[in-house]
């Protein structure tokens, strides 16, 4: 039996903070607003919603919180930028803490890639008895990150349509086994728990080998918080979590969460099969492709963006690719971007965010 109550969903989204000339700056008193938190780097603000029971409720709360930040920013001379990287900025300063210090020690110089990334986390409430099916469905939907790619550049150099995902998956954590990358489908909860513990033990051992004392490490990390993989089963929150999307315009973030909730959330008694015939989501069942096929689509989403073949796949899996317009595809600058151009683009997209949250487009809210 399935409950008639809609599953709750929530969003955590990161934005770069700039001054009125487009230079990165600290959020200041923006962090005092409802749902606002500091991230581990100085020029970033995270805004979170509470768990909401419908897309309409989620949209209203997210937009209210962003509008409040925009209005407070008007008084402070600060603006929010919905780009996955600053495009060109030499150094992003961290806020000192033990957790970040440990990651720097273990990851080394490659941790620089993480400092330049702003993304979105979408949480969907676990459906009793179906959490593993939800997780596996979400793994198969991971290539949908291409729908909201919002930066091609890292430190001014063109990298890929999914520059943030490339930084995380292929550069920052490349030397840490099982970190940063998409994990294969899960057999059951015990399988997931075993993977978490194995990854945690490996990371803990590497940290201690670099000179981190054990009590400090254990005060900063537990098995669930020591894993950087884009799709997760979160026991702490009772959710399945998708961490792959770039930050983007809020209306697109909500549209993405809406589809995610309908496909990977409300399974409505439909069986979830892996492999077999053509991958699809329909009224009777959900058929997921083999994991190797998913990984190929993910690589395409990062390196090539929303290609025709990827759009066809996402359409079969319940998305409407035509409803999205990835910011990364709109950049005229496929070559290097200098500091001045990056500054102007940050201001341009801060204005577009402001306009986005002041509109009230129709939603396909459940």
Backbone torsions as a table, in degrees:
resi	resn	phi	psi	omega
1	UNK	NA	147.2	177.0
2	UNK	-118.3	148.7	-179.7
3	UNK	-77.1	146.6	175.9
4	UNK	-79.8	-15.0	-179.7
5	UNK	-70.9	130.3	178.7
6	UNK	-65.1	145.8	178.5
7	UNK	-73.8	140.0	-179.6
8	UNK	-74.0	153.7	177.3
9	UNK	-143.3	152.2	179.4
10	UNK	-146.6	164.4	-176.6
11	UNK	-132.4	140.0	167.8
12	UNK	-122.5	123.8	-176.9
13	UNK	-133.6	140.0	-178.1
14	UNK	-106.9	138.2	176.1
15	UNK	-129.4	142.9	170.3
16	UNK	-72.5	144.8	177.2
17	UNK	-108.4	128.0	178.7
18	UNK	-127.3	159.9	173.2
19	UNK	-84.7	-176.3	-174.5
20	UNK	-72.2	-3.4	173.8
21	UNK	-104.8	0.7	176.4
22	UNK	91.7	7.5	178.3
23	UNK	-88.0	141.5	179.4
24	UNK	-61.4	141.0	-178.6
25	UNK	-150.2	169.2	179.2
26	UNK	-80.1	152.7	-175.8
27	UNK	-71.7	-18.5	179.8
28	UNK	58.5	-134.4	-174.7
29	UNK	-76.2	2.4	172.0
30	UNK	-59.5	-27.6	-178.1
31	UNK	-71.3	-9.7	179.8
32	UNK	-86.2	-4.2	-177.1
33	UNK	-78.8	158.2	178.1
34	UNK	-57.3	130.4	177.1
35	UNK	79.2	0.8	-176.2
36	UNK	-94.0	141.7	176.8
37	UNK	-144.7	156.1	171.7
38	UNK	-79.1	149.8	171.0
39	UNK	-100.0	-172.6	-173.6
40	UNK	-83.7	-5.2	174.3
41	UNK	-114.0	153.0	-171.0
42	UNK	-63.4	-47.6	-171.0
43	UNK	-89.9	41.6	-176.7
44	UNK	-136.3	143.4	175.5
45	UNK	-124.5	133.4	174.3
46	UNK	-106.4	134.0	176.3
47	UNK	-118.1	131.5	-177.5
48	UNK	-121.6	145.3	169.3
49	UNK	-97.9	164.3	167.9
50	UNK	-80.9	166.5	174.4
51	UNK	-62.4	127.1	-175.9
52	UNK	-117.9	149.7	-174.9
53	UNK	-93.7	-1.3	177.7
54	UNK	-153.0	161.5	176.3
55	UNK	-65.5	-37.0	178.7
56	UNK	-61.1	-44.3	178.6
57	UNK	-65.3	-41.2	179.3
58	UNK	-63.1	-45.1	-179.9
59	UNK	-62.1	-45.3	-178.5
60	UNK	-60.6	-45.3	-177.2
61	UNK	-68.8	-44.2	179.6
62	UNK	-62.3	-46.3	-178.2
63	UNK	-64.7	-39.1	178.1
64	UNK	-60.3	-42.3	-177.3
65	UNK	-71.8	-36.4	176.6
66	UNK	-69.0	-42.7	178.5
67	UNK	-60.5	-39.5	177.9
68	UNK	-61.9	-39.2	178.6
69	UNK	-68.5	-39.1	178.1
70	UNK	-63.5	-44.5	-178.6
71	UNK	-67.5	-41.8	175.3
72	UNK	-63.3	-39.2	178.5
73	UNK	-61.4	-33.6	177.0
74	UNK	-59.0	-37.2	-179.9
75	UNK	-75.1	-27.4	-175.1
76	UNK	-98.4	-6.9	-174.8
77	UNK	72.5	37.7	-178.8
78	UNK	-129.6	148.5	-179.5
79	UNK	-135.9	156.6	-180.0
80	UNK	-103.3	135.8	-175.2
81	UNK	-118.0	120.9	-177.6
82	UNK	-92.7	54.3	178.2
83	UNK	-117.5	142.8	-173.7
84	UNK	-69.5	-25.3	172.3
85	UNK	-135.4	162.7	175.6
86	UNK	-72.7	-1.4	179.1
87	UNK	79.1	-52.4	175.2
88	UNK	-153.3	107.8	176.8
89	UNK	-157.2	126.2	-169.5
90	UNK	-66.6	-45.4	-172.9
91	UNK	-136.0	132.8	173.0
92	UNK	-111.4	118.0	-175.5
93	UNK	-83.2	140.4	178.4
94	UNK	-90.0	158.2	168.8
95	UNK	-92.0	117.3	-172.9
96	UNK	-59.5	132.7	172.5
97	UNK	-164.1	160.6	-177.8
98	UNK	-63.4	-39.2	-177.9
99	UNK	-59.5	-46.6	179.0
100	UNK	-69.1	-38.8	178.7
101	UNK	-59.4	-41.7	179.8
102	UNK	-63.7	-43.3	179.2
103	UNK	-63.0	-39.9	177.1
104	UNK	-61.5	-41.5	-179.5
105	UNK	-64.7	-42.1	-175.4
106	UNK	-79.6	-47.0	-175.9
107	UNK	-77.5	-33.0	179.8
108	UNK	80.3	-150.7	-176.2
109	UNK	-59.8	-26.6	-177.4
110	UNK	-67.6	-12.2	178.5
111	UNK	-66.9	-14.0	175.9
112	UNK	-56.6	-33.4	-177.6
113	UNK	-64.2	-35.4	-178.5
114	UNK	-67.9	-34.1	-177.1
115	UNK	-64.2	-20.1	-175.7
116	UNK	-99.7	16.4	-171.2
117	UNK	-117.9	131.5	174.6
118	UNK	-123.7	125.6	-174.2
119	UNK	-137.5	-169.4	-176.2
120	UNK	-132.7	137.9	172.9
121	UNK	-116.1	130.7	178.1
122	UNK	-116.6	124.8	179.1
123	UNK	-106.9	134.4	173.6
124	UNK	-121.8	130.9	-179.8
125	UNK	-57.8	138.5	177.2
126	UNK	-68.9	134.5	175.4
127	UNK	-87.8	124.4	-176.6
128	UNK	-50.6	126.4	178.9
129	UNK	79.6	-4.3	-175.8
130	UNK	-126.0	11.9	-174.2
131	UNK	-60.5	-39.2	-179.7
132	UNK	-66.7	-39.8	175.6
133	UNK	-63.5	-39.9	176.6
134	UNK	-61.3	-45.4	-179.3
135	UNK	-61.2	-46.6	-179.1
136	UNK	-65.5	-37.6	176.1
137	UNK	-63.2	-41.7	179.3
138	UNK	-63.8	-37.3	175.5
139	UNK	-59.2	-43.9	-179.9
140	UNK	-67.9	-23.4	179.6
141	UNK	-88.7	-3.0	-175.3
142	UNK	-55.3	-33.7	177.9
143	UNK	-61.5	-12.3	177.1
144	UNK	-64.4	-6.3	174.3
145	UNK	-56.6	-26.4	-179.6
146	UNK	-62.7	-24.0	-177.8
147	UNK	-66.6	-22.7	-175.9
148	UNK	-129.3	22.0	173.0
149	UNK	-52.6	129.5	-174.4
150	UNK	-130.5	14.0	174.6
151	UNK	-161.4	139.2	176.2
152	UNK	-105.6	-11.5	-166.1
153	UNK	-116.6	148.1	172.2
154	UNK	-132.1	120.2	-177.3
155	UNK	50.7	39.5	173.7
156	UNK	88.9	-14.7	-178.1
157	UNK	-97.4	135.2	176.6
158	UNK	-64.5	129.1	-176.0
159	UNK	-116.2	-56.8	-178.3
160	UNK	-176.5	160.9	175.2
161	UNK	-57.0	-33.9	176.2
162	UNK	-104.8	63.2	-174.1
163	UNK	-60.5	-41.4	-179.8
164	UNK	-63.1	-46.1	179.7
165	UNK	-63.9	-36.5	177.3
166	UNK	-65.5	-41.1	177.9
167	UNK	-58.9	-47.0	-177.8
168	UNK	-68.9	-52.5	-166.5
169	UNK	-83.4	-33.4	-172.0
170	UNK	-109.8	-12.5	-173.7
171	UNK	-123.5	-55.1	-173.7
172	UNK	-65.6	-49.7	-172.7
173	UNK	-108.0	18.2	-174.2
174	UNK	-60.6	-31.2	-178.0
175	UNK	-90.5	0.9	178.3
176	UNK	-107.7	112.8	-175.5
177	UNK	-58.1	129.8	176.3
178	UNK	71.0	3.2	177.7
179	UNK	-95.7	140.8	175.1
180	UNK	83.4	-26.9	-173.8
181	UNK	-93.4	164.7	176.5
182	UNK	-76.8	130.3	179.0
183	UNK	-87.7	152.0	177.6
184	UNK	-63.7	169.9	176.7
185	UNK	-53.7	152.6	-175.6
186	UNK	-104.7	140.6	178.4
187	UNK	-76.9	-44.5	-177.7
188	UNK	-165.4	-179.2	-178.9
189	UNK	-62.4	-37.3	179.7
190	UNK	-62.1	-38.4	177.2
191	UNK	-61.7	-45.7	179.6
192	UNK	-62.9	-45.3	-179.3
193	UNK	-61.8	-39.8	178.2
194	UNK	-63.5	-42.7	179.0
195	UNK	-62.2	-44.7	179.0
196	UNK	-58.6	-47.7	-176.6
197	UNK	-64.9	-40.9	179.4
198	UNK	-62.6	-44.1	-179.5
199	UNK	-66.2	-41.4	178.6
200	UNK	-62.3	-46.6	-178.7
201	UNK	-61.9	-38.6	-179.9
202	UNK	-67.2	-45.1	-179.9
203	UNK	-64.7	-41.3	178.4
204	UNK	-60.5	-44.4	-179.9
205	UNK	-62.9	-41.5	179.1
206	UNK	-65.1	-39.2	179.6
207	UNK	-64.3	-45.3	179.7
208	UNK	-64.4	-36.2	177.8
209	UNK	-63.7	-26.4	179.1
210	UNK	-86.1	-3.0	177.9
211	UNK	107.2	3.3	177.1
212	UNK	-74.1	131.3	179.5
213	UNK	-77.1	148.4	-172.2
214	UNK	-60.1	-44.9	179.4
215	UNK	-60.6	-38.2	178.6
216	UNK	-64.6	-43.8	179.5
217	UNK	-60.2	-47.7	-175.3
218	UNK	-70.5	-21.1	175.3
219	UNK	-76.6	-17.9	-176.8
220	UNK	-103.3	-25.8	-172.4
221	UNK	-136.3	145.7	165.5
222	UNK	-129.1	174.6	-175.6
223	UNK	-54.6	-35.8	-177.2
224	UNK	-77.0	-31.6	-176.5
225	UNK	-93.3	-0.4	-177.5
226	UNK	-105.2	17.7	-177.6
227	UNK	-120.8	128.5	176.0
228	UNK	-114.9	81.4	174.6
229	UNK	-126.6	144.5	-167.3
230	UNK	-73.2	-16.6	177.5
231	UNK	-127.1	126.6	-172.4
232	UNK	-139.2	150.4	170.3
233	UNK	-98.0	112.1	-172.1
234	UNK	-103.5	102.8	177.3
235	UNK	-69.0	-33.6	-177.9
236	UNK	-58.2	-38.8	-176.4
237	UNK	-106.0	-8.2	-175.8
238	UNK	68.0	36.5	-175.9
239	UNK	-131.2	165.7	158.2
240	UNK	-102.2	140.8	-171.0
241	UNK	-126.3	134.7	175.5
242	UNK	-113.0	118.4	-173.8
243	UNK	-110.6	10.4	-172.0
244	UNK	-82.1	-34.7	-170.4
245	UNK	-64.5	145.2	168.9
246	UNK	-67.9	159.2	162.7
247	UNK	-65.1	146.4	-178.6
248	UNK	-157.5	-168.9	177.8
249	UNK	-63.4	138.2	-173.0
250	UNK	-56.2	-37.7	-179.2
251	UNK	-62.2	-34.1	179.2
252	UNK	-75.5	-34.7	175.7
253	UNK	-61.3	-44.2	-179.6
254	UNK	-67.3	-40.3	177.6
255	UNK	-61.6	-38.7	178.0
256	UNK	-64.8	-45.0	179.1
257	UNK	-64.0	-34.1	179.1
258	UNK	-62.1	-48.6	179.1
259	UNK	-64.8	-41.3	-180.0
260	UNK	-59.3	-43.0	-179.6
261	UNK	-65.9	-36.7	-179.1
262	UNK	-73.0	-36.0	-174.3
263	UNK	-90.4	-53.3	-174.9
264	UNK	-94.5	-5.6	-179.8
265	UNK	-100.9	-69.5	-175.3
266	UNK	-83.5	83.1	-178.3
267	UNK	-71.9	-21.3	173.8
268	UNK	51.7	38.8	176.4
269	UNK	78.6	-2.3	179.9
270	UNK	-70.5	135.3	174.1
271	UNK	-68.7	151.1	175.9
272	UNK	-115.4	114.9	-178.8
273	UNK	-110.0	144.4	178.3
274	UNK	-110.0	127.4	-179.7
275	UNK	81.6	-168.2	179.6
276	UNK	89.9	-133.3	-174.9
277	UNK	-78.5	-163.2	-173.5
278	UNK	-59.5	127.1	176.7
279	UNK	-57.3	137.7	-177.6
280	UNK	-169.3	162.7	170.2
281	UNK	-124.0	119.1	176.2
282	UNK	-138.4	-170.9	-174.1
283	UNK	-69.9	-21.9	-173.0
284	UNK	-99.3	-33.4	-175.5
285	UNK	-161.7	165.3	172.7
286	UNK	-118.1	123.8	179.2
287	UNK	-113.1	119.6	-178.6
288	UNK	-99.3	143.9	176.3
289	UNK	-71.6	165.7	172.1
290	UNK	-58.6	151.8	-174.5
291	UNK	-61.3	-36.9	179.7
292	UNK	-60.5	-34.9	176.9
293	UNK	-67.3	-42.3	176.5
294	UNK	-57.8	-46.4	-178.1
295	UNK	-62.2	-37.2	177.0
296	UNK	-64.4	-41.2	177.5
297	UNK	-66.1	-37.6	177.3
298	UNK	-62.1	-44.9	178.3
299	UNK	-59.5	-40.2	176.7
300	UNK	-62.8	-44.5	-178.7
301	UNK	-59.1	-37.8	-178.5
302	UNK	-78.4	-50.0	-170.1
303	UNK	-83.5	-33.2	-174.8
304	UNK	-118.1	-14.8	-179.4
305	UNK	83.4	-153.6	-174.2
306	UNK	-83.4	82.6	178.1
307	UNK	-76.2	169.8	-180.0
308	UNK	-63.5	-42.2	-178.8
309	UNK	-67.8	-37.1	178.1
310	UNK	-67.9	-40.8	177.8
311	UNK	-61.1	-38.6	177.9
312	UNK	-63.4	-44.1	177.8
313	UNK	-61.0	-48.0	-178.1
314	UNK	-64.1	-33.0	176.4
315	UNK	-63.4	-42.4	178.6
316	UNK	-65.9	-25.7	-177.2
317	UNK	-94.4	13.2	170.8
318	UNK	104.0	-0.6	179.6
319	UNK	-93.7	160.9	172.2
320	UNK	-115.5	87.2	-175.7
321	UNK	-57.0	-29.1	-178.9
322	UNK	-66.7	-17.5	-179.5
323	UNK	-81.5	-5.4	-178.6
324	UNK	-116.0	149.5	178.9
325	UNK	-137.0	85.8	-173.4
326	UNK	-54.6	128.2	-179.4
327	UNK	-56.0	-39.0	-177.7
328	UNK	-59.9	-27.4	179.6
329	UNK	-78.5	-14.1	-177.0
330	UNK	-92.2	-10.5	-179.7
331	UNK	-68.2	133.0	174.9
332	UNK	-81.5	-12.5	-172.4
333	UNK	-100.1	87.4	175.3
334	UNK	-85.8	-14.8	173.4
335	UNK	-91.0	-161.5	-179.7
336	UNK	-61.5	151.2	174.4
337	UNK	-118.1	126.2	179.6
338	UNK	-83.5	173.1	-175.3
339	UNK	-61.7	-39.2	-178.2
340	UNK	-66.3	-43.7	178.4
341	UNK	-64.1	-42.1	178.5
342	UNK	-60.8	-42.0	178.9
343	UNK	-61.0	-44.8	-179.7
344	UNK	-65.2	-39.1	179.1
345	UNK	-68.1	-36.5	176.0
346	UNK	-61.1	-42.1	177.9
347	UNK	-67.0	-39.1	179.1
348	UNK	-60.0	-44.8	-177.2
349	UNK	-80.5	-21.3	169.2
350	UNK	-64.7	-39.6	176.8
351	UNK	-65.9	-41.0	179.7
352	UNK	-65.8	-36.6	175.2
353	UNK	-63.4	-43.9	179.9
354	UNK	-58.3	-44.6	179.7
355	UNK	-67.2	-36.7	-176.2
356	UNK	-63.4	-44.6	-175.9
357	UNK	-80.4	-7.7	177.2
358	UNK	-96.5	-2.6	174.5
359	UNK	-94.1	164.1	177.9
360	UNK	-133.7	68.3	-179.0
361	UNK	-69.4	155.4	177.4
362	UNK	-65.2	143.1	179.5
363	UNK	-118.8	150.9	174.1
364	UNK	-88.1	50.8	-171.8
365	UNK	-69.0	143.5	177.2
366	UNK	-81.6	NA	NA
